[in-house]
Amino acid sequence: MDVVSALRTFLRVAETRSFSAAALDRGLTQPAVSRQVSSLEEHYSTRLFHRSTNALSLTVEGEQMISMAQKVIDAVEALGETASADGAIASGKVRISLPAALGLYISDRLPAFLKDCPDLSVDVLFCEQSSDLIGEGIDLEVRLGEVSDSSLICRRIGWTTAFLVAAPGYIQRRGMPSHLLEIPDHDCICYHRGGEGRSWSFLNGADIERVKVTPRMIFHNTGAVHRAALAGGGLAVLSHILAGDDIAAGRLVKVMPAFPSVRLPITIVYASRRNLPLRVRAVLDFLVDAVGEDVLMGTTEAAA
């Protein structure tokens, strides 16, 4: 049995919860995938998956094997890169998790990057909450705000920029607020992010002021907040990635720009591994460069 190949197959089955999906991804037949997993179970004398006609789930032992299997694969890839010439080409799949707005920004730039890396593929998840990187097979995750998990390697790459905005029609109907204290009297469109309270944070000079609001609408997707704001639904705090073009075209207007939204650090996190595979390092460098190209994300100064 090729243990490394079997471990790769096991990880893909664990990720997709499907023998057929893993077979398609690995370029194998479904019986071949089933044989590899069965060989692993026999080799280690343990059952890795619960199988039924309609479902496939990991056993406790299977869950425990994920992190160990990933370490073996990473070590094998790192060994291959060390033994290769300096001109080694990144290859394989990289799974990354991004906040939705940043994910849209990256998706515009990803095709050009992959054009220069023909053997590389990227699986992009849009996720606002912190993930279990090893358990979910995520190589890199971008998080907004401070990162409290000391077990992760963190690399700060920029800062968020967001604006309080509204559609011109809404302002004509309800008037333009002139002070932060007037915001709660308006219709507010809020984005639910990781169970956070219904409050928006703004800079008032050097001080941070948090404004509690009672939302008229709550969405779990920033794209929906954006569309509701364009439709005249009320005030919304939107990333410059989503709102920038609409502000320039007059479809949205900045509300009280003298009180800018508090900016959050943008940080790439990844599991504490000694050697990152070349494929992961390549995508990491791409993310750093892409964020750095944007003036509003690449500077710590507040945007007016």
Backbone torsions as a table, in degrees:
resi	resn	phi	psi	omega
1	MET	NA	133.9	173.4
2	ASP	-82.1	98.5	-173.1
3	VAL	-62.2	-42.1	-178.5
4	VAL	-62.1	-46.0	178.5
5	SER	-62.2	-41.2	179.5
6	ALA	-65.0	-37.9	178.2
7	LEU	-66.9	-38.6	176.2
8	ARG	-60.3	-43.6	179.6
9	THR	-65.3	-43.7	177.8
10	PHE	-56.5	-46.1	-179.4
11	LEU	-62.4	-38.3	-179.9
12	ARG	-70.2	-38.3	176.7
13	VAL	-65.1	-41.6	179.1
14	ALA	-62.1	-35.7	-178.8
15	GLU	-73.9	-43.5	-174.2
16	THR	-90.6	-17.4	-174.2
17	ARG	56.2	37.3	-177.1
18	SER	-155.7	126.8	175.3
19	PHE	-68.9	-38.6	-177.9
20	SER	-68.6	-40.8	178.8
21	ALA	-65.3	-41.0	178.6
22	ALA	-64.9	-38.2	178.7
23	ALA	-62.7	-43.7	179.6
24	LEU	-62.9	-42.9	-178.4
25	ASP	-68.0	-36.4	-175.8
26	ARG	-89.7	-5.6	-178.4
27	GLY	71.5	33.0	-179.1
28	LEU	-120.2	170.7	171.4
29	THR	-85.2	158.8	179.4
30	GLN	-62.5	-40.5	176.2
31	PRO	-61.1	-34.5	179.1
32	ALA	-66.3	-40.4	177.0
33	VAL	-62.9	-44.7	179.8
34	SER	-61.3	-39.6	179.4
35	ARG	-66.1	-40.2	179.6
36	GLN	-62.8	-44.2	179.5
37	VAL	-65.7	-42.7	179.1
38	SER	-63.2	-37.5	178.3
39	SER	-64.8	-39.7	176.7
40	LEU	-62.2	-45.1	-179.2
41	GLU	-62.0	-40.5	178.9
42	GLU	-69.0	-40.5	-178.8
43	HIS	-62.0	-41.5	-177.2
44	TYR	-99.3	4.1	175.8
45	SER	54.6	45.2	178.9
46	THR	-152.8	150.2	176.8
47	ARG	-87.7	130.3	-177.5
48	LEU	-98.4	-26.7	-178.0
49	PHE	-132.8	145.1	165.8
50	HIS	-88.7	125.7	-177.7
51	ARG	-114.7	137.6	170.8
52	SER	-142.5	177.8	-177.9
53	THR	-60.7	-37.9	-173.2
54	ASN	-115.0	-0.2	-174.3
55	ALA	-147.0	154.8	177.0
56	LEU	-140.7	124.9	-179.2
57	SER	-140.8	154.7	-179.8
58	LEU	-75.9	142.8	168.6
59	THR	-79.8	173.0	176.4
60	VAL	-59.2	-41.5	179.6
61	GLU	-65.6	-37.1	177.3
62	GLY	-64.5	-41.9	177.1
63	GLU	-59.9	-42.6	-178.4
64	GLN	-67.8	-29.6	-176.9
65	MET	-75.8	-21.1	-175.0
66	ILE	-56.4	-52.4	-176.7
67	SER	-64.9	-39.0	179.9
68	MET	-68.5	-40.1	178.5
69	ALA	-64.4	-39.5	179.6
70	GLN	-64.9	-37.8	178.0
71	LYS	-63.9	-38.9	178.7
72	VAL	-64.4	-45.9	-179.2
73	ILE	-63.3	-43.2	179.8
74	ASP	-62.5	-40.4	-179.5
75	ALA	-66.0	-40.7	179.0
76	VAL	-64.4	-42.5	179.7
77	GLU	-67.1	-40.7	178.4
78	ALA	-63.5	-38.4	177.9
79	LEU	-63.9	-41.7	178.7
80	GLY	-64.3	-38.4	179.5
81	GLU	-68.9	-37.1	179.6
82	THR	-65.7	-37.8	-177.7
83	ALA	-79.2	-15.8	-177.4
84	SER	-82.1	167.8	175.4
85	ALA	-71.0	168.0	-179.1
86	ASP	-61.3	-21.5	-178.0
87	GLY	-88.0	23.7	-179.4
88	ALA	-58.6	143.5	-177.0
89	ILE	-105.8	134.5	178.2
90	ALA	-65.5	134.9	179.8
91	SER	-147.1	157.7	179.7
92	GLY	106.8	-171.8	-177.4
93	LYS	-107.6	139.1	176.0
94	VAL	-121.3	127.6	179.6
95	ARG	-103.7	122.6	-178.0
96	ILE	-125.9	151.3	178.9
97	SER	-121.7	129.0	-175.0
98	LEU	-135.0	148.7	167.6
99	PRO	-61.0	149.6	-170.0
100	ALA	-57.2	-47.3	-177.4
101	ALA	-61.7	-44.5	178.8
102	LEU	-67.3	-34.0	177.3
103	GLY	-61.5	-38.7	176.9
104	LEU	-66.0	-40.7	178.2
105	TYR	-62.3	-44.2	-178.6
106	ILE	-68.3	-36.8	-176.3
107	SER	-62.7	-27.6	176.5
108	ASP	-69.9	-25.6	-173.6
109	ARG	-105.1	-14.0	-176.5
110	LEU	-65.4	-40.6	-179.3
111	PRO	-57.5	-42.4	-179.6
112	ALA	-64.8	-38.2	178.5
113	PHE	-64.9	-46.4	-177.5
114	LEU	-70.0	-23.6	176.9
115	LYS	-60.5	-32.8	179.4
116	ASP	-88.3	-3.8	180.0
117	CYS	-129.8	74.0	-171.7
118	PRO	-63.3	-20.8	-178.2
119	ASP	-99.1	9.0	-176.5
120	LEU	-110.6	142.9	172.6
121	SER	-134.0	152.8	-175.4
122	VAL	-129.5	127.9	176.2
123	ASP	-103.7	114.0	-172.7
124	VAL	-107.2	123.6	174.1
125	LEU	-106.5	138.3	172.6
126	PHE	-96.4	114.0	-175.4
127	CYS	-149.3	130.4	-179.0
128	GLU	-94.6	-22.3	-177.5
129	GLN	-98.0	158.2	-179.9
130	SER	-65.2	139.7	-177.5
131	SER	-105.8	163.3	168.8
132	ASP	-85.6	95.7	-170.3
133	LEU	-57.4	-49.7	-177.1
134	ILE	-71.6	-45.3	-179.0
135	GLY	-62.4	-33.4	-178.7
136	GLU	-99.4	5.3	176.1
137	GLY	66.4	34.1	-178.0
138	ILE	-95.9	125.6	-179.1
139	ASP	-80.2	-42.3	-177.7
140	LEU	-139.1	140.7	176.1
141	GLU	-135.2	136.5	175.1
142	VAL	-98.9	125.2	180.0
143	ARG	-119.2	146.3	177.3
144	LEU	-103.0	135.3	-177.6
145	GLY	94.6	-179.0	-178.6
146	GLU	-71.2	143.3	178.7
147	VAL	-101.6	121.1	-174.5
148	SER	-96.0	-13.4	-177.0
149	ASP	-80.0	106.0	-175.9
150	SER	-74.5	-10.1	-179.5
151	SER	-80.6	-10.7	-177.1
152	LEU	-96.7	151.6	171.1
153	ILE	-87.5	129.3	-174.5
154	CYS	-120.5	140.9	175.8
155	ARG	-136.0	110.3	-179.9
156	ARG	-76.6	128.6	-174.1
157	ILE	-122.0	-4.6	-179.9
158	GLY	171.3	-165.2	-177.3
159	TRP	-139.6	144.7	176.9
160	THR	-72.4	153.4	169.7
161	THR	-133.6	123.7	-179.8
162	ALA	-134.4	154.4	-179.6
163	PHE	-124.9	144.8	167.5
164	LEU	-81.7	120.2	-172.3
165	VAL	-133.7	166.5	173.3
166	ALA	-158.4	159.4	176.2
167	ALA	-75.7	146.4	178.5
168	PRO	-53.9	-37.9	-179.8
169	GLY	-62.9	-37.4	178.0
170	TYR	-66.8	-42.8	179.8
171	ILE	-63.4	-39.8	177.3
172	GLN	-62.7	-35.3	-176.5
173	ARG	-80.2	-40.0	-172.6
174	ARG	-112.0	-11.7	-179.5
175	GLY	89.0	158.4	-179.4
176	MET	-91.3	120.4	176.1
177	PRO	-62.6	145.9	-178.1
178	SER	-111.1	-9.0	-179.6
179	HIS	-149.7	155.2	-178.7
180	LEU	-57.7	-31.8	-178.9
181	LEU	-64.9	-18.0	-178.6
182	GLU	-87.4	-12.2	-176.3
183	ILE	-60.3	-44.0	-178.4
184	PRO	-60.6	-19.0	179.3
185	ASP	-80.2	-6.7	-177.5
186	HIS	-100.0	163.9	170.7
187	ASP	-71.4	124.8	-177.2
188	CYS	-118.7	137.6	178.7
189	ILE	-107.9	115.8	-173.4
190	CYS	-111.5	151.7	175.9
191	TYR	-107.9	126.3	179.7
192	HIS	-81.9	113.7	-177.8
193	ARG	-126.4	101.9	173.3
194	GLY	61.7	31.2	177.0
195	GLY	76.7	14.9	-179.4
196	GLU	-67.2	154.4	178.4
197	GLY	-69.3	165.9	-178.6
198	ARG	-83.6	78.7	178.1
199	SER	-147.8	149.6	176.5
200	TRP	-116.9	143.0	-176.9
201	SER	-112.1	133.1	-178.6
202	PHE	-132.4	158.1	173.9
203	LEU	-92.5	127.8	173.5
204	ASN	-118.7	88.8	-170.8
205	GLY	70.5	-124.4	178.2
206	ALA	-92.5	-2.8	-176.3
207	ASP	-98.4	151.3	174.5
208	ILE	-100.9	127.0	177.1
209	GLU	-115.9	128.9	178.2
210	ARG	-103.7	127.6	-176.7
211	VAL	-110.2	119.1	176.9
212	LYS	-82.8	134.5	-179.1
213	VAL	-127.6	157.3	172.8
214	THR	-110.7	102.0	-171.0
215	PRO	-66.4	141.0	167.4
216	ARG	-80.0	-30.5	178.6
217	MET	-138.8	140.4	175.4
218	ILE	-127.5	129.6	178.2
219	PHE	-124.0	153.2	175.6
220	HIS	-102.2	18.8	-177.8
221	ASN	-145.3	126.5	-177.4
222	THR	-67.1	-29.4	177.1
223	GLY	-62.8	-36.7	178.2
224	ALA	-68.6	-38.5	175.8
225	VAL	-60.6	-43.7	179.5
226	HIS	-58.9	-48.2	-177.8
227	ARG	-66.7	-37.9	179.3
228	ALA	-66.5	-37.3	177.1
229	ALA	-65.4	-42.6	178.1
230	LEU	-61.7	-32.0	-179.1
231	ALA	-79.8	2.3	177.6
232	GLY	86.1	23.3	-175.8
233	GLY	-76.4	-15.5	179.5
234	GLY	146.2	-162.1	178.6
235	LEU	-81.6	145.8	177.6
236	ALA	-149.8	147.4	172.3
237	VAL	-97.9	115.5	-174.8
238	LEU	-126.1	142.6	173.4
239	SER	-59.1	147.4	177.1
240	HIS	-62.0	-23.6	177.9
241	ILE	-63.4	-39.8	179.9
242	LEU	-83.2	-39.5	-169.8
243	ALA	-96.0	-16.6	-171.4
244	GLY	-54.6	-50.7	-178.3
245	ASP	-65.1	-36.4	-179.0
246	ASP	-70.8	-34.8	175.8
247	ILE	-65.6	-44.4	-179.9
248	ALA	-63.1	-34.4	-177.7
249	ALA	-89.0	-4.7	179.2
250	GLY	85.1	6.1	178.3
251	ARG	-76.1	-23.9	172.7
252	LEU	-131.9	152.3	176.7
253	VAL	-123.9	146.2	175.1
254	LYS	-72.4	137.2	178.6
255	VAL	-106.9	125.0	178.6
256	MET	48.1	60.6	180.0
257	PRO	-62.3	-15.1	177.2
258	ALA	-69.3	-14.0	178.0
259	PHE	-119.7	79.0	-175.9
260	PRO	-68.5	151.8	176.4
261	SER	-65.6	143.2	177.7
262	VAL	-63.3	135.3	-178.9
263	ARG	-90.3	146.4	-179.1
264	LEU	-115.7	144.8	176.4
265	PRO	-67.4	144.2	174.2
266	ILE	-104.0	119.6	-173.1
267	THR	-128.3	133.6	170.5
268	ILE	-91.5	129.8	177.9
269	VAL	-121.1	149.3	174.5
270	TYR	-153.3	160.2	-175.0
271	ALA	-63.6	153.6	-176.4
272	SER	-74.7	88.2	177.4
273	ARG	-119.4	143.1	-176.3
274	ARG	-65.8	-44.0	-176.4
275	ASN	-122.9	117.4	174.1
276	LEU	-78.3	134.0	175.4
277	PRO	-59.6	153.9	-179.6
278	LEU	-56.9	-39.4	-179.2
279	ARG	-60.9	-39.0	-179.1
280	VAL	-73.7	-40.9	178.7
281	ARG	-61.4	-37.5	-179.6
282	ALA	-63.9	-43.9	180.0
283	VAL	-70.9	-36.7	176.5
284	LEU	-59.1	-47.5	179.3
285	ASP	-62.8	-38.3	177.8
286	PHE	-61.2	-45.1	-179.7
287	LEU	-63.5	-42.6	179.3
288	VAL	-60.8	-46.4	-178.5
289	ASP	-66.1	-41.5	-177.5
290	ALA	-63.7	-44.3	178.3
291	VAL	-66.7	-39.1	-179.5
292	GLY	-65.3	-24.3	179.4
293	GLU	-71.4	-22.2	-178.8
294	ASP	-87.7	119.9	-175.5
295	VAL	-59.1	-40.2	-174.7
296	LEU	-76.4	-21.4	176.7
297	MET	-93.6	-27.4	-174.3
298	GLY	-85.4	-2.2	179.6
299	THR	-120.7	150.8	178.8
300	THR	-90.0	-3.9	-178.7
301	GLU	-82.1	141.5	-179.6
302	ALA	-66.8	144.5	179.1
303	ALA	-93.1	137.0	-179.3
304	ALA	-84.7	NA	NA
